[in-house]
Amino acid sequence: MRTVYVVLLTVLCLSLGAAASNAETKGDAAKGKTTFENTCAACHGPGGKGDGPAAAALDPKPKNLTDAELLSTQTDDFIYKVISEGGAAVGLSPMMAPWGGVLSEQDIWNVVAFIRQDLCKCQYKE
């Protein structure tokens, strides 16, 4: 009986570890690009450099999402939360609006994938 519990506990731990490491694969970058262009580019710019047409009126300016040095210090879950709940939810600028009421969970993961694969071309480094 004890062996069964040990096996179940091991499987559970491995499953939780696999789920955490799959955060980067939850999204589709191609779909994320379309969502980014429609919802994010006005502030972050079409190339993600923080130079969109609305950026001129914002203080502080939107983040440069091509900055691999910055983005590699942020987890996918953190980026997801910024998009979903807005900048104020994570101690960043309240000018970054929450998109969770507009975009689906999958849409947000797609944008995270686009940011990682096409804009910063980086992954989180512990």
C-alpha positions in Angstrom: 0.0 0.0 0.0 2.8 2.4 0.9 4.4 1.8 -2.6 1.1 2.9 -4.2 1.2 6.1 -2.3 4.8 6.8 -3.2 4.1 6.1 -6.9 1.0 8.4 -6.9 3.0 11.1 -5.2 5.8 10.8 -7.7 3.4 11.0 -10.6 1.7 14.0 -9.1 5.0 15.8 -8.6 6.2 15.0 -12.1 2.9 16.2 -13.6 3.0 19.5 -11.7 6.6 20.1 -12.8 5.7 19.4 -16.4 2.8 21.8 -16.3 5.1 24.6 -15.0 7.7 24.0 -17.7 5.0 24.1 -20.4 4.1 27.7 -19.8 6.1 28.7 -22.9 4.3 26.3 -25.1 0.7 27.3 -24.2 0.4 29.9 -27.0 0.5 30.2 -30.8 2.9 33.0 -31.8 1.2 33.4 -35.3 -2.2 34.0 -33.7 -0.5 36.2 -31.0 0.9 38.4 -33.7 -2.6 39.2 -35.0 -3.9 39.9 -31.5 -0.8 42.0 -30.8 -1.4 44.1 -33.9 -5.0 44.6 -33.1 -4.7 45.4 -29.4 -1.1 46.1 -28.3 0.5 47.9 -31.3 -1.2 51.2 -30.7 0.9 51.7 -27.6 3.8 49.2 -28.0 4.2 49.8 -31.7 4.0 47.3 -34.6 7.5 46.1 -33.8 7.0 46.1 -30.0 9.6 48.8 -29.3 7.2 51.0 -27.2 6.8 53.5 -30.0 3.2 53.1 -31.1 1.1 56.2 -32.0 -0.5 56.3 -28.6 2.9 56.1 -26.8 3.5 59.8 -27.3 0.7 60.6 -24.8 1.8 58.1 -22.2 4.0 58.7 -19.2 5.8 56.4 -18.5 6.3 55.1 -22.1 5.3 51.5 -22.9 7.9 48.9 -22.4 10.2 47.9 -25.3 9.2 44.3 -25.8 12.2 43.6 -28.0 14.5 44.2 -25.0 15.7 40.6 -24.4 17.7 41.7 -21.4 14.6 42.9 -19.6 12.2 40.3 -20.9 14.5 37.4 -20.0 14.1 38.4 -16.3 10.3 38.0 -16.5 8.4 34.7 -16.4 5.7 33.9 -18.9 3.2 33.9 -16.0 4.3 37.4 -15.1 3.9 38.6 -18.7 0.5 36.9 -18.8 -0.5 38.7 -15.6 0.6 42.1 -16.9 -1.5 41.6 -20.0 -4.5 40.1 -18.2 -4.6 42.3 -15.1 -2.8 45.4 -16.2 0.4 47.0 -15.0 -0.8 48.1 -11.6 -1.5 44.5 -10.7 2.2 43.8 -10.7 3.6 47.1 -9.5 4.1 48.6 -13.0 2.5 51.6 -14.6 -1.3 51.8 -14.3 -1.2 53.1 -17.9 -0.9 49.5 -19.0 -4.5 48.5 -19.2 -5.9 45.1 -18.2 -6.9 43.1 -21.2 -8.4 40.1 -19.4 -11.9 41.3 -19.8 -11.4 41.7 -23.6 -9.1 38.9 -24.6 -9.5 35.2 -23.8 -7.0 33.3 -21.8 -5.8 31.6 -25.0 -5.5 35.0 -26.8 -3.2 36.2 -24.0 -1.0 33.1 -24.1 -0.8 33.6 -27.8 0.5 37.2 -27.3 3.0 35.9 -24.7 4.2 33.3 -27.3 4.5 36.1 -29.9 6.5 38.3 -27.5 8.9 35.5 -26.7 9.4 34.1 -30.2 9.2 37.1 -32.4 9.8 40.3 -30.4 12.4 39.7 -27.7 13.4 36.3 -29.1 14.2 35.3 -25.5 13.1 33.0 -22.7 13.0 33.5 -19.0 16.4 33.0 -17.3 16.4 32.1 -13.6 
